[in-house]
Amino acid sequence: MHLNHYVTLGRSGLRVSPLCLGTMTFGPDWGWGSDVAESVNIMEAYFAAGGNFLDTANMYTKGHSEKIIGDHLRASRRRDRVVIATKFFGGMFSGDPNGGGAGRKAIVDACHHSLRRLQTDYIDLYWMHCWDIFTPIEETMRALDDLVKAGKVRHVGFSDTPAWKCAQAQTIAHFRGWSPLIALQIEYSLLERTVEGDLIPMAEELGLGVTPWSPLKGGVLTGKYQKGKPPTAEEAKRGEWVTKHLTDRAWGILEVVQRVAREANTGAAQVALAWVRQRPGVGSTIIGARTMDQLRSNLDSLKVALTSEQTRALDEASRPALNFPYDFVKNSAMFMQGATTINGRPAAPFPLAPQNDQERH
């Protein structure tokens, strides 16, 4: 696969690259991001390779990420050739109770400021960054639909929101003729697969293309951390967000990732990204890059085609424990199918089910 082998995102006609360039690291304002020059170089290298999909948020590096993107796209006259996704929800004004969240006032205000920083008339994909438990979902969806009708937003999506709330929002949108959700942004990696219980199936059923974030789990799946060795000062800047994931389970998964990488003559990061990219429901995977080397490493994952045996090994090593009733439903064929075959899947009869008419009565 190549970066310019575009895919349609969810149940929409929006064409995006299979790898989306995440820009949370654009700007040094949080103490560990890229400076402006390096951020521009990373964007240009991504575009040169055929990429067209940028993901940011109003709160990333205190708004600097959006400003860097806006400045460069305006100067390079690329705006209309690039798909820009940004997010609302994060509060940007201390002490203002309406400065963040998903209420109408907050959404409209956040959109206004993002458009100004991005120096554009419209946002291609506008994400709700997280579920706002204080705001009725009808208010959020109607406000987003108004922004679409006003031409300020082209498509809408949700990030970091429970499956039942996404389903409620999508159903209301379809019932009332409002702009539907076309995408779902969630954490998804070999170290975070619990989304396979509710969120991924919901997205597939309701037409939301999945855009995984943190597919390398903050760098854990790159293999740069070593068991028993504390993170370096540079690595420790990310704090517990990374180090808390350096568990025995993580080391076991990483061992399998590295074995597969040796078999495929590639790196651990490329294997982990290739695994995410081929998962059901995934549309465009978000890659982060603080340096040009990291960008090149991530783009190299498009050259990796995992074999069925390698995929199976990774699946087994990282198999998640899902909430009830998922394992129960998965095994329900035993007492539903009566030893017949449905959709090519045979099933043994449930041990307690009656086997003949005499047992049945």
N, C-alpha and C positions, 0 to 999 in steps of 0.2 A: 504494500500500500504506500501511497505517496500523500504528502500534505495537501496537494491539490486534487485529490480524489474526494470530492465534496459529498456530504451526505445531507439529506433533508432532516431538519430538526423536529422530531415529534410529528404530529399530524399537522404539518404546515409545509409551505413551499420555501421556507428559509433555508438556503444552502450554506453550510458551514464546513470548515476543515475538520478532519477526524481528531485533531489535537487543537485545543483552544489555548491561547496564550494567556495565562493568568498573570495579573499585574499587581498583586498585593505587595510585591517587592519593589515597585517603582517608587523611588524617593527614599532618602535616608532618614526620614522623619521619625521612624520607630527605632532607629539605632542599628538596623541590620540590612537595610535595603540598598538598591543600586542608586548611584547618582544619576543625574539627568542624562549625561552623555552616554553612559552605559545602557540606560533604559532605552534610549533612542536606537542605539546599535542593536540591541536585542530585538526591538520591533522590526527594524529594517531587515535583519537576518531572517526573521520569521516570515515576513512578507516575501522576501526573495525566494524562499523555499516553497512558496505557494500558499502560505497560510492567510486566512482572512478573518479570523474570529478572535476578538479581544474581550477579556472579562475583567471588570473592575468593580468598584463600589464607592459610594459617596464617602465612606469613612476610611478607605484604604489610605495609609500614610497621611491621615488628616486632610484628605481631599487632594493631596499632591499627585497621587496616581492619575486621577482624572485630568488634572491640569497638564501633566506631562504628555498624556495621550492627545489631548486637545491641541496643545501647542504644536506637536509634531504633525498630526494629521492635517492641520490647517496649513502649516508651512510647506508640507510635501504634496498638498492637494490630493490626498488619498481618501478623504472622508467617505465619499460615496462608494468606494470600492471595498470598504471594510465594514464588518458586522461588529458593532459595539454593544456589549452587554454591560449594564451597570445595575446597582442595587440601591434600594431605599430601606429604611428601618433604623440604621445606626444614628444615634443622636449626635449632632454636631455642635449644639449650643448648650453649654453648661447652665443648668438652672431652668431651662425651658421644658415644661412637661409635654409640650407638643413638638419639640425639636426632633423627636424620633418616633418610631412605631409605624403602624400601618393604618392610622386614621386618615380621613380625607385631607385634613389640614396639613398633616405631616407629609403625606405622599406628594401633594401638589407642590408644597414648598421644597421638598427634597428634589423633585424633578426639575424645578426652576433652577436650583443651584447647580445640579449636575449638568444641565444643558449649558449653563454659563461657563463652568470649568472645562467642559468638553468642547466648547466653542462650536456647537452644532445646533441645528434646528430640531433634531429628532434623535431618539434612542431606538436602536433596532430591537433590543430585548431588555425589558425592564423587570428585574427580579425583586420579589419580596425576600429580603435577606434572611428573615427568620419569622416564625409565627408570632404574632402579637396577640397574647391571650386576653388583652383588655379591649380589643376592637372586634365588633361583629364582622364576620367574613363578608357579609353582603355589602357593607360600607367599603371595604377594601376593594372588592371586585368591581363595584360600580365606579369608584374613583379611577381605577385603572382603565375601565372601559371608556370613561370620559376622556382620559388622556389619549387613548387610541383614536377616538373620534375627532379629537382636536388636532391630530397629526403629530403630536409630540412624542408618541410611543408607537412602535410598529407591532410588537408582540409582547406578551407577558408570560412570566414564569414564577415558580416558587422555589425557594431554597430552604433547607433545614426546617421542614414543616412535617408534622405527622401525616401519615397516609390518609387517615380518616378525614382530616381537615382539608387536604388537597382534593379528595373525592367530593366532599361537600361543596367546596368552591367551584369545582369543575361542573358539577351537576347543576348548581344554581346558574352558572354562566350560560350553559346550554339551554336551560329552561327559559331564561329571560332574554336570550338573544344577545348576551354580552360577549366581549372578546374572551375566548377560552384560553386556558393555560396551554402552552405548547412545550414546556420544558420543566425539568426538575433537577435542581442542583443539590447533590448530597455527597457526603463523604463515602467513598467506596474504594477499597483496596483489599489486598490479600490479608491485611490485618484488621479490616473493618468490613465484615460481610453480613452483619445482622440486617442490613437494608434489604436483603433478599427475602425476608419474611413478608413484609407489607409493602414497602415503598417501591421496589422494582416491579412486582406484579401489578400494583396499582397504576404505575406509570405506563406500562405496556398496554393495559386494558383501556386506559382513558386517553391515550394519545400524547403522552408527555415524553419527549426525548430526554434521556438521562445524561447529565454532564457531571461526571464524578470530580470531586475536589479531593486534594491530598491523596492521590493514587500511590504515592511513595511514602505515605504516613510520616510527613515531615522529614524525610531523608532516611528513616530507619531502613526502608527496603532498598536503599542504594548500596548498603553494605559498608558505609563509611564509619559506622560505629562498631566497636569490637567488644565482645563479651569480656567483662572483668576489667575493662579499661574505661576510666571516666571520660566524659566528653571534653574536648578542648575548650578553651575560653571562648573561641569563636562559636563553636557548636552550642555552648551553654547559654548563649544569648537568647535562644528560643525557649530556655527554661523547661519547666515540667511538661509543657505541651509535647515535647519530644521525649524527654528522659523517662517519663512515666510509662511509655510504651515499650521500653527495653526490658521485656519480661521473658521468662523461660519459653512461653509459647511463641513469642516473636522470634527468639533465637532459633527455635526449631523450624519455623516457617522460612526464615532467612537461609538456613542451611540447605533446604530443598531448592529455594530460589537460586542460590549460588551453584548448586549442582547442575540445575537445568541450564544456567548461564554458561557453564563450562561445556556442556554438551552442544549448545547452540553457538559457541564461540562468540559470546557477547557478554554484556555486563548485567549485574543484578537489576539495576534500574530499568534497563531495556526489557528484561523478562517481566518484571512486575507491571510495567506499563502495557506490554503486549497482552498480558493476561486480562487486565481491566478492559482494554479496548475491544476484546472479542466477547465480552459478557453480554448475555441477552438484555436488550433494552438500552444499551449504552449508545449514545449518539456521538458526542464529542467529549474527549477526556481533557480536563484542564491540567496543563503543565505549568509549573512555576519555574522561573529562571532568574537567578540573581546575577549570574555571569554568563558570558557567551559559551563557556565550556559546558555549563549546565544545560543551556538551550540545545547545543549540538548533541549532547548525550541523550536528552529526552527525544529529540527528533529521530535519532538513530533507532528508537524503538519501533518505528514504522517499517524497518527492514526485517524485523523478527516475526517469523511465523512458527508458532509453537505446534509441535506434533500432538496428536491425541493422547499419547502416553505422557508427554510432559505436562499437558493441561490436567490430566487426571491426577498426576502426582501433586501438582500445586493445589488442586481442588481438595484432595484428601488431607494434605498437611494443614490447610487453612479452614477446614470445614467449621462453620459457625454453629453455635447452639442457639436455636431460634425459640421465640416465645410460643406457648401453646396458642393455637392448635396445629401448628405447621407440620410437625412430625406426625401427628395423629392423622391429619388430612392426607399427607403423603402416603401413608400406609393404609388409607381407608379402602383402597382397591381390594384388599384382602377379603373384606366382607361386603363389597358392593358388586363385584364383577361375577361372582359365582364361578370362578375358575375359567371364565371366558377371556377372550382377548379384545381389548378396546384400544383403538388408535395404535395398534402394534405392540401393546404392552400386556403381556400375560400376567395373571395374578393367581396365587394359590388361594383356596377358600379360607375364610376366617375360621380358626379352630373351633369356635363356639357355634358357628352357623350350622343349622341342620343340613345333612347331606342328602336326604331323600324324603319322600312324602311321609314315610312312617315316622321318621324323626321329627318332621315338621309338625305332625299332629300328636 
